[in-house]
Amino acid sequence: MVQRLTYRKRHSYATKSNQTRVVKTPGKIVVADRAFVSAFLWVGVIWLSAEYGLVLIMFAVRKWMDLPVGFSILVVRCGRLVYQYTKKRASGPKCPVTGKKIHGIPHLRPTEYKRSRLPRNRRTVNRPYGGVLSGTAVRERIIRAFLVEEQKIVKKVLKIQKTKDKASKS
């Protein structure tokens, strides 16, 4: 027989924040009073357990002697299907220059990057512009700065040579 799932949407719109998924639950072992267990036997839920998967009672347990007198073990069936609301998938931070994802920073929703929820060492990466620019963008900036400085030095050297040539001609 098919299990019915109770389903209540937050709202009727099919948005990314209103998505659900069906999940199987883990089982539980409950120590119950023997009168409670015998009531279950009398109702006949055990015989329906194969069909509906409601409750299964185990009497052959290794730890039987550890239980108090008048108690027995009740195992609630595992694998019950339930609905869970899924959160919106986080795309993670991206570099504004290259558009690539920044490695080393977890993909979270914007509110989860706050100080109270995520420590600073998980919000940033240990390099200049860490957590803002990707590694390739930082490398390009460093190389560009180096080449600009080299160009300034070359201009200065050419200017000095030009003044020396003018001085030697006159």
C-alpha positions in Angstrom: 0.0 0.0 0.0 1.3 3.5 -0.8 2.1 5.7 2.1 0.3 9.1 2.1 2.4 12.2 2.8 0.9 15.2 4.5 2.0 18.2 2.5 1.4 21.9 3.3 3.1 24.5 1.2 4.3 27.8 2.6 2.6 29.6 -0.2 1.2 28.6 -3.6 4.0 30.1 -5.8 6.5 27.7 -7.3 9.6 29.6 -6.3 13.1 28.3 -5.6 12.5 28.9 -1.9 9.3 26.8 -1.8 10.8 23.5 -3.0 10.4 20.2 -1.2 11.9 16.8 -1.3 10.8 13.4 0.0 13.2 11.9 2.5 13.3 8.5 4.4 13.6 8.9 8.1 15.9 6.8 10.3 14.3 4.3 12.7 14.2 4.5 16.5 14.4 2.0 19.3 12.1 2.8 22.2 11.9 1.1 25.6 8.2 0.8 26.3 6.0 -0.5 29.1 4.8 -4.1 28.6 1.1 -3.0 29.0 1.7 -0.6 26.1 3.2 -3.3 23.9 0.4 -5.8 24.8 -2.1 -3.1 23.8 -0.4 -3.0 20.4 -0.6 -6.8 20.2 -4.3 -6.7 21.1 -5.1 -4.1 18.5 -3.2 -6.1 15.9 -0.9 -3.5 14.6 2.0 -6.0 14.5 0.2 -8.1 11.9 -0.4 -5.1 9.8 3.2 -4.0 10.0 4.2 -5.9 6.8 1.5 -4.2 4.9 1.5 -0.7 6.3 5.0 -0.6 7.8 3.7 1.0 11.1 5.3 -0.7 14.1 7.5 -3.7 14.6 8.1 -5.3 18.0 11.2 -7.2 18.8 11.4 -9.6 21.8 14.6 -11.4 21.0 17.2 -8.8 22.1 20.7 -9.5 23.5 20.3 -6.8 26.1 17.0 -8.2 27.4 18.5 -8.7 30.9 19.5 -5.0 31.2 15.9 -3.8 30.8 13.8 -3.2 34.0 11.1 -5.7 34.8 7.9 -5.1 33.0 9.5 -3.3 30.1 10.2 -4.5 26.5 11.8 -3.0 23.4 9.7 -1.3 20.7 11.3 -0.6 17.4 9.7 2.0 15.3 9.9 1.2 11.6 12.6 3.1 9.7 12.3 4.4 6.2 9.1 6.4 6.7 8.7 9.0 3.9 8.4 12.6 5.0 8.5 16.0 3.2 11.4 18.4 3.9 11.7 22.0 2.7 14.9 22.5 0.7 16.8 25.7 0.9 17.7 27.8 -2.1 20.9 26.6 -3.7 23.7 29.1 -3.1 25.9 29.9 -6.1 28.7 31.2 -4.0 30.9 34.3 -4.3 32.2 35.1 -7.8 35.0 37.4 -9.0 33.7 40.7 -10.4 36.6 40.9 -12.9 36.8 37.3 -14.3 33.4 36.0 -13.3 34.9 32.8 -11.9 34.0 31.2 -8.6 36.4 32.1 -5.7 38.0 28.9 -4.4 38.2 28.3 -0.7 35.0 30.1 0.4 31.9 28.0 1.1 28.8 28.5 -1.0 26.2 30.0 1.3 23.2 32.3 1.1 24.1 36.0 1.7 22.8 36.2 5.3 25.0 33.3 6.3 28.2 35.2 5.6 27.5 37.5 8.6 30.0 37.7 11.5 27.8 35.7 13.9 27.4 32.7 11.6 30.7 32.3 9.8 34.2 33.1 11.3 36.5 35.4 9.5 39.0 32.8 8.4 36.2 31.0 6.5 34.9 34.2 4.9 38.2 35.2 3.3 41.2 33.7 1.5 44.8 34.5 2.7 46.0 36.7 -0.2 45.5 40.3 -1.4 41.9 41.0 -2.2 41.2 37.6 -0.6 37.5 36.7 -0.8 36.8 39.4 -3.4 38.9 38.7 -6.4 40.0 35.3 -7.8 43.6 34.2 -7.9 43.9 34.9 -11.7 42.6 38.5 -11.3 45.0 39.2 -8.4 47.9 37.8 -10.5 46.9 40.0 -13.5 46.8 43.1 -11.2 50.3 42.3 -9.8 51.8 41.8 -13.2 50.1 44.9 -14.6 51.5 47.0 -11.7 55.0 45.6 -12.2 54.9 46.3 -16.0 53.7 49.9 -15.3 56.6 50.5 -12.9 59.0 49.0 -15.5 57.6 51.3 -18.2 58.1 54.4 -15.9 61.8 53.3 -15.3 62.3 52.9 -19.1 60.9 56.4 -19.8 63.1 57.9 -17.2 66.2 56.2 -18.6 65.3 57.3 -22.2 64.8 60.9 -20.9 68.2 60.9 -19.2 69.9 59.5 -22.4 68.2 62.2 -24.5 69.4 65.0 -22.2 73.0 63.5 -22.4 72.8 63.4 -26.2 71.7 67.0 -26.3 74.5 68.0 -24.0 77.1 66.2 -26.0 75.9 67.7 -29.3 76.1 71.3 -28.0 
